[in-house]
Amino acid sequence: MGAAGPAILFVILLAASAMVGVCVLAFAARCVLVLVNETAAGQDEIVWPSEPYQDWLGHAVQFIELVGIWLAPSALLARLLRGQRQEMKPAQVAGIKPSPALGPSAIRGRPKSPSPPVLRGRGVGVRG
């Protein structure tokens, strides 16, 4: 029975932090959704509606649904790639094959040279 005090304190603080967390989530969701709605409507200034705080919980539920929709594709992709043991680069995940023709030389329009770059005049040049 000596550990009852810390256990009771833990449960009380857990409940209090859950209540504060719900309030913070509701306020943040309201702010995000009002900003998105007002700017999507073409408003230059944000007009904050005067709604009671009980209505903010509806905004929090709507915000959680939107975040779930945003995260669903990444969760599906992570589940598909979970079984693969090899390390994949982001380009491979996207289905893009790296090509040697797309190297820095192709961007500059010069052929690749085995010699290292050397300073020439004002810029960097290639020997050869």
HELIX and SHEET records of a PDB file:
HELIX    1   1 ALA A    4  ALA A   40  1                                  37    
HELIX    2   2 TYR A   53  ASP A   55  5                                   3    
HELIX    3   3 TRP A   56  LEU A   81  1                                  26    
HELIX    4   4 PRO A   90  VAL A   93  1                                   4    
HELIX    5   5 PRO A  100  LEU A  102  5                                   3    
HELIX    6   6 PRO A  104  ARG A  108  1                                   5    
SHEET    1   A 2 PRO A 117  ARG A 120  0                                        
SHEET    2   A 2 GLY A 123  VAL A 126 -1                                        
END                                                                             
